[in-house]
Amino acid sequence: MEDILLTIIVLAVSFIWGDWRHWKQYYPTILFWALGNFIYIHLTVDKPLWRFTTHIPTSVAELLMTLVIFPCVIFLFLPYFPKQNMVNKLLYICLWTLIFSLIECRAVKIGHFTYYNGWNLTYSVIFNLGMFTLLQIHYKYPRWAWLISFLTAVLIMTYFKIPL
């Protein structure tokens, strides 16, 4: 039930404050995030680092995240990203990292999110920090984001011994 509630809240907030009018300019970054998530799901199917453990089937939860929540977050995250001042940019990324990490903490606490194979909240916070940084990089410099993503994926797969 909380999964549906989170989805409804994110949808409502994004409809009120999200920049839906300019969806075409955010579309490539939405696809980048969705593809990254689908690749993660596929590569870690036999050895996941984290997984949704909700009352709804995992595949439905993953689809809700990828096709509904992620685009809504993009419509809220990218339009308000500070244009100048590196400190403001870093604080903005930290704010979104905090939001995602708190949601994850709550999901872990109620048993809707589980860690595996050495992954934990600390890794998630670092991952979220990198993810929001990477989303902004992709929005401005897509080729760099793809390169950074590939290198990060290789690093994570090597460190956590995830087989291809």
Residue frames as a rotation matrix with the C-alpha (Angstrom) as fourth column:
MET 1
0.566 0.824 0.000 0.00
0.824 -0.566 0.000 0.00
0.000 0.000 -1.000 0.00
GLU 2
0.432 -0.467 -0.772 2.85
0.181 -0.793 0.581 2.39
-0.884 -0.390 -0.259 0.80
ASP 3
-0.612 -0.645 0.458 4.27
0.552 0.066 0.831 1.80
-0.566 0.761 0.316 -2.70
ILE 4
-0.061 0.702 0.709 1.08
0.935 -0.209 0.287 3.07
0.350 0.681 -0.644 -4.27
LEU 5
0.781 0.333 -0.528 0.98
0.554 -0.760 0.340 5.98
-0.288 -0.558 -0.779 -1.79
LEU 6
-0.101 -0.906 -0.410 4.56
0.274 -0.422 0.864 6.97
-0.956 -0.025 0.291 -2.67
THR 7
-0.649 -0.102 0.754 3.71
0.753 0.058 0.655 6.80
-0.111 0.993 0.039 -6.38
ILE 8
0.381 0.878 0.291 0.63
0.872 -0.445 0.202 8.99
0.307 0.177 -0.935 -5.88
ILE 9
0.640 -0.206 -0.740 2.59
0.378 -0.754 0.537 11.54
-0.668 -0.624 -0.405 -3.83
VAL 10
-0.471 -0.882 -0.021 5.40
0.356 -0.212 0.910 11.72
-0.807 0.421 0.414 -6.40
LEU 11
-0.407 0.415 0.814 2.87
0.891 -0.016 0.454 12.07
0.202 0.909 -0.364 -9.22
ALA 12
0.662 0.735 -0.146 0.98
0.747 -0.631 0.208 14.82
0.060 -0.247 -0.967 -7.38
VAL 13
0.359 -0.612 -0.705 4.12
0.256 -0.662 0.705 16.77
-0.898 -0.433 -0.081 -6.47
SER 14
-0.669 -0.671 0.319 5.45
0.471 -0.051 0.881 16.49
-0.575 0.739 0.350 -10.02
PHE 15
-0.082 0.708 0.701 2.13
0.950 -0.158 0.271 17.61
0.303 0.688 -0.660 -11.52
ILE 16
0.822 0.387 -0.419 2.13
0.527 -0.795 0.300 20.67
-0.217 -0.467 -0.857 -9.25
TRP 17
0.596 -0.663 -0.453 5.82
-0.298 -0.707 0.642 21.67
-0.746 -0.247 -0.619 -9.44
GLY 18
-0.101 -0.680 0.727 7.29
0.524 0.585 0.619 19.60
-0.846 0.443 0.297 -12.28
ASP 19
-0.274 -0.109 -0.955 8.18
-0.608 -0.750 0.260 21.09
-0.745 0.653 0.139 -15.65
TRP 20
-0.043 0.377 0.925 5.95
0.422 0.846 -0.325 18.95
-0.905 0.377 -0.195 -17.84
ARG 21
0.802 0.394 -0.449 5.75
-0.166 -0.576 -0.801 21.61
-0.574 0.716 -0.396 -20.56
HIS 22
0.302 -0.794 -0.527 9.36
-0.953 -0.236 -0.191 20.98
0.027 0.560 -0.828 -21.55
TRP 23
0.643 0.024 0.766 9.21
-0.318 0.918 0.238 17.19
-0.697 -0.396 0.597 -21.37
LYS 24
0.967 -0.252 0.038 11.01
0.141 0.402 -0.905 16.80
0.213 0.880 0.425 -24.70
GLN 25
0.319 -0.908 0.270 14.21
-0.604 -0.414 -0.681 18.32
0.730 0.054 -0.681 -23.35
TYR 26
-0.048 -0.299 0.953 14.17
-0.957 0.286 0.042 15.94
-0.285 -0.910 -0.300 -20.36
TYR 27
0.830 0.549 -0.093 13.18
-0.550 0.780 -0.299 12.87
-0.091 0.299 0.950 -22.36
PRO 28
0.357 -0.742 -0.567 16.74
-0.270 0.499 -0.823 11.70
0.894 0.447 -0.022 -23.20
THR 29
-0.604 -0.598 0.527 17.72
-0.654 -0.005 -0.756 11.83
0.455 -0.802 -0.388 -19.51
ILE 30
0.227 0.757 0.613 14.56
-0.898 0.406 -0.168 9.93
-0.376 -0.513 0.772 -18.54
LEU 31
0.874 0.081 -0.479 15.49
-0.346 0.797 -0.496 7.22
0.342 0.599 0.724 -21.06
PHE 32
-0.109 -0.992 -0.067 19.10
-0.443 0.109 -0.890 7.21
0.890 -0.067 -0.451 -19.78
TRP 33
-0.495 -0.024 0.868 17.90
-0.867 0.073 -0.493 6.59
-0.052 -0.997 -0.056 -16.20
ALA 34
0.562 0.790 0.244 15.33
-0.746 0.612 -0.264 3.99
-0.358 -0.034 0.933 -17.26
LEU 35
0.675 -0.370 -0.638 17.83
-0.313 0.639 -0.702 2.11
0.668 0.674 0.316 -19.41
GLY 36
-0.422 -0.863 0.279 20.39
-0.609 0.041 -0.792 2.18
0.672 -0.504 -0.543 -16.59
ASN 37
-0.202 0.433 0.878 17.82
-0.901 0.269 -0.340 0.69
-0.384 -0.860 0.336 -14.22
PHE 38
0.834 0.534 -0.142 16.77
-0.540 0.734 -0.411 -2.01
-0.115 0.419 0.901 -16.68
ILE 39
0.254 -0.831 -0.495 20.44
-0.372 0.388 -0.843 -2.91
0.893 0.398 -0.211 -17.28
TYR 40
-0.547 -0.424 0.722 20.98
-0.811 0.057 -0.582 -3.16
0.206 -0.904 -0.375 -13.51
ILE 41
0.297 0.766 0.570 17.94
-0.818 0.512 -0.262 -5.45
-0.492 -0.389 0.779 -13.18
HIS 42
0.877 0.057 -0.477 19.15
-0.381 0.687 -0.619 -7.66
0.292 0.724 0.625 -16.02
LEU 43
0.038 -0.975 -0.219 22.81
-0.409 0.185 -0.894 -7.87
0.912 0.124 -0.392 -14.97
THR 44
-0.752 -0.360 0.552 22.05
-0.621 0.106 -0.776 -8.57
0.221 -0.927 -0.304 -11.31
VAL 45
0.240 0.942 -0.236 19.10
-0.769 0.333 0.545 -10.93
0.592 0.050 0.805 -11.73
ASP 46
0.507 -0.088 -0.858 21.09
0.270 0.961 0.061 -13.79
0.819 -0.262 0.511 -10.16
LYS 47
-0.197 -0.615 -0.764 23.11
0.971 -0.014 -0.240 -11.66
0.137 -0.788 0.600 -7.72
PRO 48
0.497 0.479 0.723 21.24
0.432 -0.860 0.273 -8.45
0.753 0.176 -0.634 -6.81
LEU 49
-0.738 -0.673 0.049 22.63
0.350 -0.444 -0.825 -5.70
0.577 -0.592 0.563 -4.62
TRP 50
-0.792 0.610 -0.003 19.19
-0.305 -0.400 -0.865 -4.46
-0.529 -0.684 0.503 -3.65
ARG 51
-0.793 0.609 0.011 15.65
0.342 0.429 0.836 -5.43
0.504 0.667 -0.549 -4.45
PHE 52
-0.440 0.773 0.457 12.14
-0.839 -0.536 0.098 -4.19
0.321 -0.340 0.884 -3.82
THR 53
-0.887 0.226 -0.403 10.26
0.322 0.928 -0.187 -6.60
0.332 -0.296 -0.896 -1.58
THR 54
-0.742 0.658 0.130 6.76
-0.668 -0.707 -0.234 -5.23
-0.063 -0.260 0.963 -1.69
HIS 55
-0.258 0.769 0.584 3.25
-0.143 0.568 -0.811 -6.62
-0.956 -0.293 -0.037 -1.60
ILE 56
0.777 0.428 -0.461 3.01
-0.498 -0.030 -0.867 -6.09
-0.385 0.903 0.190 -5.33
PRO 57
0.781 -0.515 0.352 5.15
0.599 0.777 -0.193 -8.26
-0.174 0.362 0.916 -7.63
THR 58
0.033 -0.886 -0.463 8.77
0.415 -0.409 0.813 -7.10
-0.909 -0.218 0.354 -7.90
SER 59
-0.596 -0.266 0.757 8.46
0.797 -0.087 0.597 -6.65
-0.093 0.960 0.264 -11.66
VAL 60
0.397 0.805 0.440 5.49
0.769 -0.554 0.319 -4.30
0.500 0.212 -0.840 -11.18
ALA 61
0.737 -0.196 -0.647 7.36
0.421 -0.615 0.667 -2.34
-0.528 -0.764 -0.370 -8.50
GLU 62
-0.359 -0.932 0.059 10.36
0.562 -0.165 0.811 -1.99
-0.745 0.324 0.583 -10.82
LEU 63
-0.369 0.300 0.880 8.13
0.867 -0.230 0.442 -0.82
0.335 0.926 -0.175 -13.66
LEU 64
0.746 0.651 -0.143 6.40
0.649 -0.659 0.380 1.73
0.153 -0.376 -0.914 -11.39
MET 65
0.357 -0.702 -0.616 9.78
0.375 -0.496 0.783 3.09
-0.855 -0.511 0.086 -10.34
THR 66
-0.569 -0.749 0.339 11.23
0.561 -0.053 0.826 3.18
-0.600 0.661 0.451 -13.83
LEU 67
-0.573 0.379 0.727 8.25
0.728 -0.172 0.663 4.36
0.376 0.909 -0.177 -15.85
VAL 68
0.541 0.818 0.196 6.40
0.589 -0.535 0.606 6.57
0.600 -0.213 -0.771 -13.36
ILE 69
0.811 -0.182 -0.557 8.54
0.447 -0.421 0.789 7.71
-0.378 -0.889 -0.260 -10.42
PHE 70
-0.199 -0.979 0.047 11.83
0.780 -0.129 0.613 8.27
-0.594 0.158 0.789 -12.28
PRO 71
-0.346 0.081 0.935 10.29
0.766 -0.551 0.331 10.54
0.542 0.830 0.129 -14.97
CYS 72
0.745 0.660 0.101 8.40
0.454 -0.612 0.647 12.49
0.489 -0.436 -0.756 -12.30
VAL 73
0.532 -0.638 -0.556 11.65
0.570 -0.215 0.793 12.98
-0.626 -0.739 0.249 -10.36
ILE 74
-0.448 -0.704 0.551 13.38
0.883 -0.253 0.395 14.21
-0.139 0.664 0.735 -13.53
PHE 75
0.073 0.580 0.811 10.60
0.619 -0.664 0.419 16.79
0.782 0.472 -0.408 -14.04
LEU 76
0.963 0.243 -0.121 11.29
0.233 -0.512 0.827 18.04
0.139 -0.824 -0.549 -10.51
PHE 77
0.447 -0.868 -0.215 15.08
0.611 0.121 0.783 17.67
-0.653 -0.482 0.584 -10.36
LEU 78
-0.272 -0.695 0.666 16.40
0.957 -0.127 0.260 19.09
-0.096 0.708 0.700 -13.64
PRO 79
0.307 0.407 0.860 14.33
0.627 -0.766 0.138 22.28
0.715 0.497 -0.491 -14.05
TYR 80
0.970 0.134 0.202 15.32
-0.062 -0.668 0.742 23.62
0.234 -0.732 -0.640 -10.63
PHE 81
0.429 -0.886 -0.179 18.98
0.902 0.407 0.144 22.64
-0.055 -0.223 0.973 -10.81
PRO 82
0.579 -0.223 -0.784 21.03
0.129 -0.925 0.358 25.75
-0.805 -0.309 -0.506 -9.87
LYS 83
0.941 -0.186 0.284 22.58
0.265 -0.122 -0.957 27.42
0.213 0.975 -0.065 -12.90
GLN 84
0.203 -0.889 0.410 25.54
-0.261 -0.453 -0.853 28.94
0.944 0.066 -0.324 -11.07
ASN 85
0.056 -0.321 0.945 27.56
-0.976 -0.215 -0.015 28.57
0.208 -0.922 -0.326 -7.88
MET 86
-0.347 -0.330 -0.878 29.11
-0.307 0.924 -0.226 25.16
0.886 0.191 -0.422 -7.35
VAL 87
-0.983 0.009 0.184 28.14
-0.178 0.212 -0.961 25.17
-0.048 -0.977 -0.207 -3.65
ASN 88
-0.199 0.980 -0.008 24.44
-0.836 -0.174 -0.521 25.54
-0.512 -0.097 0.854 -4.54
LYS 89
0.150 0.193 -0.970 24.74
-0.803 0.596 -0.006 22.76
0.576 0.780 0.245 -7.12
LEU 90
-0.707 -0.499 -0.501 26.35
-0.112 0.778 -0.618 20.44
0.698 -0.381 -0.606 -4.56
LEU 91
-0.843 0.453 0.289 23.74
-0.364 -0.086 -0.927 21.30
-0.395 -0.887 0.238 -1.91
TYR 92
0.047 0.897 -0.439 20.95
-0.989 -0.019 -0.145 20.65
-0.139 0.441 0.887 -4.42
ILE 93
-0.053 -0.158 -0.986 22.36
-0.467 0.877 -0.115 17.21
0.883 0.454 -0.121 -5.28
CYS 94
-0.942 -0.317 -0.107 22.77
-0.039 0.422 -0.906 16.50
0.332 -0.849 -0.410 -1.55
LEU 95
-0.479 0.848 0.225 19.13
-0.773 -0.286 -0.566 17.45
-0.416 -0.446 0.793 -0.94
TRP 96
0.346 0.628 -0.697 17.91
-0.885 0.465 -0.021 14.96
0.311 0.624 0.716 -3.55
THR 97
-0.422 -0.570 -0.705 20.32
-0.196 0.817 -0.543 12.33
0.885 -0.091 -0.456 -2.22
LEU 98
-0.942 0.107 0.317 18.86
-0.319 -0.002 -0.948 12.89
-0.100 -0.994 0.036 1.24
ILE 99
-0.044 0.996 -0.084 15.28
-0.966 -0.063 -0.249 12.59
-0.253 0.070 0.965 -0.04
PHE 100
0.311 0.137 -0.941 15.99
-0.619 0.780 -0.091 9.32
0.721 0.611 0.327 -1.86
SER 101
-0.653 -0.650 -0.388 18.02
-0.105 0.586 -0.803 7.94
0.750 -0.484 -0.451 1.05
LEU 102
-0.754 0.454 0.475 15.27
-0.592 -0.155 -0.791 8.74
-0.286 -0.877 0.385 3.57
ILE 103
0.309 0.869 -0.387 12.68
-0.950 0.301 -0.083 7.06
0.045 0.394 0.918 1.36
GLU 104
0.040 -0.387 -0.921 14.96
-0.335 0.863 -0.378 4.03
0.941 0.324 -0.095 1.12
CYS 105
-0.905 -0.361 0.224 15.47
-0.300 0.170 -0.939 3.99
0.300 -0.917 -0.262 4.92
ARG 106
-0.260 0.905 0.336 11.71
-0.872 -0.070 -0.485 3.95
-0.415 -0.419 0.808 5.38
ALA 107
0.461 0.433 -0.775 11.30
-0.785 0.607 -0.128 1.20
0.414 0.667 0.619 2.79
VAL 108
-0.439 -0.684 -0.583 13.98
-0.208 0.708 -0.675 -0.91
0.874 -0.175 -0.453 4.51
LYS 109
-0.861 0.093 0.500 12.34
-0.507 -0.086 -0.858 -0.34
-0.037 -0.992 0.121 7.90
ILE 110
0.057 0.975 0.214 8.94
-0.842 0.162 -0.515 -1.57
-0.537 -0.150 0.830 6.72
GLY 111
-0.212 -0.251 0.944 10.44
0.014 0.966 0.260 -4.47
-0.977 0.068 -0.201 4.78
HIS 112
0.818 0.571 0.065 9.84
0.102 -0.034 -0.994 -3.16
-0.566 0.820 -0.087 1.26
PHE 113
0.681 -0.697 -0.224 13.50
-0.538 -0.269 -0.799 -2.88
0.497 0.665 -0.558 0.30
THR 114
0.893 -0.369 0.257 16.22
0.074 0.684 0.726 -5.43
-0.444 -0.629 0.638 0.97
TYR 115
0.349 -0.871 -0.345 20.02
-0.934 -0.353 -0.055 -5.33
-0.074 0.342 -0.937 0.60
TYR 116
0.970 -0.097 0.224 22.04
0.112 0.992 -0.053 -8.28
-0.217 0.076 0.973 -0.69
ASN 117
0.605 -0.756 0.249 25.63
0.748 0.433 -0.504 -9.31
0.273 0.491 0.827 -1.33
GLY 118
-0.291 -0.820 -0.492 27.30
0.948 -0.315 -0.036 -6.71
-0.126 -0.478 0.870 0.86
TRP 119
-0.430 0.219 0.876 25.28
0.303 -0.879 0.368 -3.69
0.851 0.423 0.312 -0.27
ASN 120
-0.247 0.381 -0.891 24.00
0.957 -0.047 -0.286 -1.40
-0.151 -0.923 -0.353 2.50
LEU 121
0.743 0.644 -0.182 22.61
0.626 -0.765 -0.151 2.08
-0.236 -0.002 -0.972 3.15
THR 122
0.188 -0.754 -0.629 26.06
-0.017 -0.643 0.765 3.69
-0.982 -0.134 -0.134 3.01
TYR 123
-0.744 -0.437 0.506 26.57
0.446 0.239 0.863 2.37
-0.498 0.867 0.018 -0.52
SER 124
0.085 0.869 0.488 23.08
0.996 -0.077 -0.036 3.57
0.006 0.490 -0.872 -1.43
VAL 125
0.691 0.119 -0.713 23.82
0.289 -0.950 0.121 7.11
-0.663 -0.290 -0.690 -0.22
ILE 126
-0.350 -0.891 -0.289 27.05
-0.097 -0.272 0.957 7.15
-0.932 0.363 0.008 -2.26
PHE 127
-0.630 0.191 0.753 25.18
0.737 0.453 0.502 5.69
-0.245 0.871 -0.426 -5.23
ASN 128
0.467 0.884 0.019 22.39
0.862 -0.450 -0.233 8.28
-0.197 0.126 -0.972 -4.95
LEU 129
0.369 -0.437 -0.820 24.93
-0.016 -0.885 0.464 11.09
-0.929 -0.158 -0.334 -4.77
GLY 130
-0.718 -0.691 0.086 26.58
0.014 0.109 0.994 9.79
-0.696 0.715 -0.069 -7.91
MET 131
-0.353 0.667 0.656 23.27
0.910 0.408 0.075 9.11
-0.217 0.623 -0.751 -9.62
PHE 132
0.675 0.659 -0.331 21.95
0.578 -0.752 -0.318 12.65
-0.458 0.023 -0.888 -9.21
THR 133
0.004 -0.763 -0.647 25.30
-0.291 -0.620 0.729 14.07
-0.957 0.185 -0.224 -10.30
LEU 134
-0.796 -0.344 0.499 25.23
0.279 0.524 0.805 11.77
-0.538 0.780 -0.321 -13.32
LEU 135
0.132 0.916 0.380 21.67
0.931 0.016 -0.364 12.77
-0.339 0.402 -0.851 -14.25
GLN 136
0.695 0.062 -0.717 22.75
0.008 -0.997 -0.079 16.40
-0.719 0.049 -0.693 -14.39
ILE 137
-0.419 -0.890 -0.180 25.86
-0.311 -0.045 0.949 15.49
-0.853 0.453 -0.258 -16.38
HIS 138
-0.544 0.260 0.798 23.71
0.713 0.644 0.276 13.50
-0.443 0.719 -0.536 -18.81
TYR 139
0.544 0.826 -0.146 21.36
0.653 -0.526 -0.545 16.42
-0.527 0.201 -0.826 -19.26
LYS 140
0.649 -0.364 -0.667 24.25
-0.418 -0.904 0.087 18.70
-0.635 0.222 -0.740 -20.26
TYR 141
-0.156 -0.834 -0.529 26.87
-0.987 0.107 0.123 16.28
-0.046 0.541 -0.840 -21.61
PRO 142
0.754 0.639 0.149 25.31
-0.640 0.767 -0.052 12.91
-0.148 -0.056 0.987 -22.53
ARG 143
0.561 -0.583 -0.588 28.48
-0.163 0.618 -0.769 11.33
0.811 0.528 0.252 -23.92
TRP 144
-0.492 -0.752 0.439 30.37
-0.577 -0.096 -0.811 11.96
0.652 -0.652 -0.386 -20.68
ALA 145
0.033 0.599 0.800 27.51
-0.971 0.210 -0.117 10.48
-0.238 -0.773 0.589 -18.69
TRP 146
0.888 0.282 -0.363 27.57
-0.393 0.875 -0.282 7.28
0.239 0.393 0.888 -20.76
LEU 147
0.085 -0.946 -0.314 31.32
-0.143 0.300 -0.943 6.94
0.986 0.125 -0.109 -20.26
ILE 148
-0.561 -0.251 0.789 31.09
-0.767 -0.201 -0.609 7.59
0.312 -0.947 -0.080 -16.51
SER 149
0.430 0.817 0.384 28.16
-0.886 0.465 0.004 5.13
-0.175 -0.342 0.923 -16.24
PHE 150
0.736 -0.200 -0.646 30.06
-0.203 0.846 -0.494 2.40
0.645 0.495 0.582 -18.02
LEU 151
-0.322 -0.947 -0.005 33.15
-0.202 0.073 -0.977 2.87
0.925 -0.313 -0.214 -15.84
THR 152
-0.390 0.271 0.880 31.03
-0.919 -0.169 -0.355 3.00
0.053 -0.948 0.315 -12.67
ALA 153
0.710 0.700 -0.073 29.16
-0.701 0.713 0.013 -0.16
0.062 0.042 0.997 -13.66
VAL 154
0.379 -0.670 -0.639 32.44
-0.022 0.684 -0.729 -1.99
0.925 0.290 0.245 -14.24
LEU 155
-0.602 -0.616 0.507 33.72
-0.472 -0.238 -0.849 -0.79
0.644 -0.751 -0.148 -10.86
ILE 156
-0.036 0.687 0.726 30.55
-0.989 0.078 -0.123 -1.85
-0.141 -0.722 0.677 -9.02
MET 157
0.829 0.381 -0.410 30.38
-0.475 0.866 -0.158 -5.22
0.295 0.325 0.899 -10.78
THR 158
0.037 -0.902 -0.431 34.04
-0.031 0.430 -0.902 -5.89
0.999 0.046 -0.012 -10.00
TYR 159
-0.619 -0.308 0.722 33.87
-0.650 -0.315 -0.692 -4.75
0.441 -0.898 -0.005 -6.37
PHE 160
-0.024 0.728 0.685 30.72
-0.906 0.273 -0.322 -6.75
-0.422 -0.629 0.653 -5.62
LYS 161
-0.843 -0.460 0.280 31.79
-0.313 0.842 0.439 -9.72
-0.437 0.283 -0.854 -7.78
ILE 162
0.279 0.960 0.017 28.71
-0.376 0.125 -0.918 -9.66
-0.884 0.249 0.396 -10.00
PRO 163
-0.525 -0.516 0.677 29.21
0.353 0.592 0.725 -12.10
-0.774 0.619 -0.129 -12.88
LEU 164
-0.570 0.318 -0.758 28.35
-0.762 -0.549 0.343 -11.15
-0.307 0.773 0.556 -16.44
